[in-house]
Amino acid sequence: MLKKYGLMIFLFAAPLLLQAQNFTYKSKLGQVNESGFYNIPLSSQLGAYALAHYEDLRLIDNEGKEIPYLLKKENMYQTQTDFVTYNIMEDKTEGDWQTVIIENSGKNKIDKFIFEMKNAETDRVVRISGSNDREKWYVVRDRFYFISLGMGSDATVRQQITFPVSDYPYFKVEIRMKDKHALKILQVGYSNQAFKAPAFLKVNGLSYSVKDSNKKTLLQMSCRPANRIDKLVFHISAPDLFKRNGRITTMIAEEESGSSAGNLSLSAKKFKSTYSPEEAFELNSENGRWVETSSFLGDEKTGDFIIEIENLDNTPLVIDSISAYQLTSVITADLKKGNSYFLYFGDSLLQAPSYDLVYFKNKIPADPPSVQMEDVQPKSAIIKDEYDQSDDKMMVWVGLGVIAVILFFITGSMVKKMGRESVSTGEERPV
């Protein structure tokens, strides 16, 4: 019976307790002018007060409805693939042949074409020629098979054909139709893959102290409030030319007796090195004055760490300032014109949400417009158009009251049952 009542209470209480999310911070989004998908860049200020991986982040509209979103974080080393098109000067059919003339205006050395065309199952004989003037044509690749299986659910497909490296300004691709229809060719091009520089946000609250000794410079770094740091930029005024090796160490929570946490001097703290020789960084006046720190500090929030720079027989670097940055993170959501939206966060007990939207990434535009978040405020602050949660809180208290009443009756019922059982068995009861 106890299990039965316990299950009933749990089923009744669960939805109520879910409404009692303990957010401590919030931020209102800017105005939404048109309905559709929007990117919402997350500020580094939000990163300081939310969980390290944004598990507690929720997007709520002015009616209290939770809005699904996709979360994307920039990568330090990411590539971007673009489809670069060639000019199709001619696409005609004559007799048994479909002829496509493609312009290579830069006379680049190329060895492939990617045809984007309507999805079709086909097996064709192809030949490729090159020309300098579109009058005389020379063989590039003669009589090979072009096969498209017509697979996939998309209406268009991309099919690659290769040939010996050539730099003709004009190429003629002849596709034999025989008794078949021509292929619907939409565009011809190639995929260009290039490194994409990541975007960063400045992290506020970084401070440090400097100590030069024993041919080394020790920098005691502190970030308040703790935040994720992916890059440090050193502003060095002297010397003009330098090349120094360094390493980053993190601290153990051990303290000397009589010292209080957070107020320890450099000599009063104990440290634990987390670097390996392969991970040591270099400061170089020629190649850059910044350090990627994600491999040292990890993907979590960082409060305190030590930077050690080897000076050898050189004078110490004159460091004017150090700036901290983190890779940008963006959420993408479907927003409606006329609604107001708020970000809530700062609940350490929440787990990451699970939305159906993750299965429909292909339905989201590649580059949707952005809407900015305003400054972070305490949850208790009053903001215009925010959903009034007083009714929800009242429901939670009412629900907890109902649970207390149920527990009272269950306890009374169990006491009475125990009394009847003791009488029926003849057990003595204390008077």
N, C-alpha and C positions, 0 to 999 in steps of 0.2 A: 504493500500500500504506500509506503514511504517513497519508493521509486516512482510509483504512478503519480503521486502528487508532485514530486520533485520535477518530473518531466513536464507536467502541466504548468508549473510555475516558470520553468525555463522558457517554454514556448511563448508564454505570455510576456515575460520580462525582456526577452532578447530584442524585439524591435524597439522597445522603450529605451533600453540601454544604448542601442545604436544611435539614437537621437541625441544622447548626452555626450557628444564628442567635445573634448576639452581643448578647443582651439584657444590659443593665446594671442595670435596676431592675425591681421587681415590687411587687404589692399584692394581698393576699388579700381576697376579697369576704366579706360577712356571710353568715349561714346562710340557706339556701333552705328555707322551710317547706312549700311546695307547688310541684308542677311547673307550669310555664307560662312565659309571657313576663314579663320583668322589665325595668324601666329601671335603668340603672346610671349615676348622675351621676359625671362625671369631675372630680376635685378640681383646683384650681389648682396644687397641688403636683405632680400628675401632668403638668399642662401645662408645667411648668418643665423636666421631664426627658425628656419625649417629644418627637418632632418636632412642628413647628408645627401641622401638619394631622393629626396622629395616624396618619401612614402606618405607623408601626412598632408600633402597638398590636395586641396579640393576646390573646384570651381563651382560656385553657386550663383543662381540668378536671383532677381528681386522677388521671386515667388517662392524661394526656398528650394528650388529644384536643382539637383546635382547634375552638372553638365559633363559628359564624357570628354576626355582629351587624350592626345598622344604626346608623349614626352620625348624630346630629342636633345641630346647633348653633343656639342661640337667635339670633334676628334682632333688631337694634336697633329696626327699625320693622316690626312684624308685626301682622296683623289676625286676628281670630278670628270665624268665622261660626257662629252658633248658630241652630238651627231652633226658633223659639218657636211653640207651639201655641195655638190657640183652643179653647174648649170647644164640642164638638158637642152641642147640646141635643136634636137629633132627626135621625134618618136613616131615612126610611120610603119605601115605594113604594105608590102608589095609582093605579090606572088606567095611563095611559101615562107617568106622571111619577115620578121619584125626587126626593124633597124633603129637602134638608139645611139645618137651621137652625143658624147659627153665632152665638155670643155674642161681642160686642166689649165686654167688661165695662168697659174704661176709656174708652169712647166716643172712641177715638183716630181721627184722620183717616187713613184707609187707602184704598189704591187697587188692592190686589191680594190674592189668596189663592193659596197654594201647596197643592195637593191631593197628599197622599201616598197612593198606592193600589196595588193589585195590578196588575202589568204586564198590559196588555191593548191590543188594537188596536180602536179605537172612534172613531166620528164622531157626536157628539150635538149637538142644539140645546139651548142653555142660556139661562135668564133669571135675573136677580138683582133682588131687592127688598130694601128696608130698612124697619125698623119701630122705633118707640119703646116699644111696649107688647106686641108680638106679636099685636095684634088688627088694626090697620090697617096695610096694607103699601103701600109706594110704590115705583114703578119706579126702579131704579138703572141697569140696563143690560138692554135687551130684545132677546131672540132673536139670539143669536150662536152660532157654532159652537165646540164644544169637541172638539179632535182629539188623539188619542193614537195614535201609530204602533206601539206595542208593540215598540219596538226595545230593544236591549241585552240583556245576559245576566243582569241582576239580576231578582229576583222582584218587587221593588217599584220604582215610578217616582214622580217628582215632576213635576207638571204645573201651570203657572201660568196663572191667568186674571186679567185686569185689568178695571177699571171706573173711572168718574169718582170723584174723591175724595169720600168720604162718612164721616160720623161716627155713623151709627146704632148703637145698642147691640145690635141684632139684624139679621142678614142671612139672607135665605132664597135658597138656590141651588136652582133647579128644573132638573132634567136630564131631557129627554124620552127615554124608552126605546123607545117604539113597540113593535116586536115583539122587542126585545132584552132581555137580562138587565141587572139593575142593576150599577152599578160598585161594586167592593169598596173603599170609602174607609176608610183606616186613621186618618188624622189630617189636620187642616187647620191651616195656620199661615203663618208668614212667616220669611224669613231676616234675621237681625239681625247686621250686620257692625260690629265695634267694634275699636278699637285695644287690643292686648294688651301690657301692660307686660312687658318682658323680665326674666328673672332673671339676677342677677349673682353672681359669687364674688369674694371679696377676694383680691388678689394680694399675697403677702408679699414682703419683701425690697426694698421701695422706700425710697430715701434721697435727700436733696437738700441743696444748699447755696444760700444766697441772697446776691445782690449787688445793691444799689441804687445806681444812678448814672445821670446824664444823663437824669433824668425817666423812667427805666425800671427795672424789676425783672427781673433775670435769675435764673432757677432752673436750676441744673445738676442734672438728674435722673439717677438710676442705679437699675437694677433688677437685683439679684443673688439667685439666678440669673436670667438673661434669661427673660422670659415675655411672653405676649400681653397687651396692655393695651388695653381697649376704652373705659374711662371713668376719669377722674380726678375726685375729689371734694375741693374745697378747704374747709378749716375756717378761717374768717376771723373774727377777734374785733374788728377795727376797720379802718375806720370803720363805723358802722352802716349808712350808705347809700353805695353805690358802683356805678359802671358803668364797667368797664374793658375795653378790647380787648386781645387777646393773640394770639400765634401760636406754633407749635411748629416747631422746626428740628431736623434730624438731622445727625449729624457725618460728615465725610469721614475716611477712615482715615489722612490725612496727619498727621505729627507733626513738631515742631521737632527739630532735631538735638540729640542728647544726652538726649532725653526718652524714657521707657519707657512703653509702652501701659498704660493702666489707672491710672497714677499722675500723669497730667497735671493741672495746675491749669486753671481756667477760661480764663485768659489764654494758656496754652500750647497749647490745642487750637484747631484750625480747624474751622469748621462750614459746612454747606451747607444753605441754606433749601429746604424742600420745599413751602412753602405758596403759595397764591394768595389774592388779596383776598377771593374768595368763600368761602374755607375758614377765614378768621380767626374765632376764637371770641370769645365775650363772657362776662365774669364780671359778674353782676348780683345785687345784694342782694335784689331783688324776685322775679326769675324763676328763680333757681337758682344754685348755686355749684358746678356740676359741668360737665365738658367731655367731650364724646364725642371720643375720640382715634383711633378706627379709621380715619377718613378721613385723618388725618395720619400715623399710624404704620403703617398697613396691617394686614394679617392675619398678620403674622409676629411672631416673638419680638423684643422690644425690650430693649436693655441700657442705652444711654445716649442722652439727648436733652436739648434745651434748651427752656425755656419763657420767652418774653419778654412782659412785661406793660407796656403803655403807661400811665404815670401822669399824663402831661401836667403840669398845675400842682398836682396833688393830692398829698397825702402818700402814701407807699407803703402798700400793704395790709399789715396785720399777719396773717401766715399762721401759724397755730398748728401745722398739720399738713396733709399731703396723703395721701389714700388712693387706691390703685389697684384697679380691678376689671376682670374679664373676663366676657364672656357665657358662660353655662353651656353645657356640651356633655354629651350623654347618649348612651350606647349602649344598644340594646335587643336582648335575646337570649333564646332559649328555654332555660331552666335546669331541671334535674331535682332533685327532692327527694332529699336524702341525699348529693348530690355536693358537693365543694368546688371552688371556682373561683378562678382567679388571673389578674390582668392582668400581662402582660409588655410592656416597652417599653424605649426607650433604645438602639435599633440604627439608626444613621444610614444604613445601606446598604439597609434594607428599603423596599419599595414598598407602597403601600396594597393591602390584600387585596381580592379580588373574590369575593363570595358570591352564591349563587342567591337568598338571602333578600330582596334588593332588589326582586325581581319579585313578591313576595308581601306587600307592605305592607298590603294590604287584609285580610289574615288575622290581623293583629296587633291586639289590643284598643286602643281609643283612649287609655285611661289605665291602663296596667298598673301593678302595685305596684312599689316601688323596693327595691333592695338596695344598701347602701352599701359603698364600698371602704374598706379600712383604710389606715393610714399607709403611705407609700412607703418601701420598704426596698431596700438593695443586693441584687443578684441572688444574691450569695454567702450572704445570711442564711438561716438554717434556719427554716422555717415548718412547723407541723404540717399533715399531710395533703397536702403538696405532692408532685407527681409526681417520682419519682426519675429524673433524666435520666442517671445514670451509665452505664446500658446503651446509651443513644443515643450518648453520647460515645465509649464503647468501640467501637461499630459504625463511627463516623466514623474513628477511628484505624486500625481493622482495614481499612476500605475504602481509606484512604490508603496503607496498607502494601501492599495488593494492587495498587493502581495503580503503586506504585514497582517492584514485581516485574515487572509487565507492561512497564513502560518499560525495565527492564533487559534483558529478553529481546528486546524490539523493537530496542533499540540494538545488541545482539549480533548479531541476525539481519541488520540492515542493514549492519554492518561486514563480516560474512562474505560477503554478497552483493556488496558493493563490491569485495572481494578477488577473488572469482571473475570478476567482469566485467573487472577490470584484467588478469588472467592471460589471459583469452580474447582480449583485444584486443592483447596483446603489449606493453602499457605497462610501462615500467620502474618498479620500486618501490624506494624508498630502503631501503638495507640497515641 
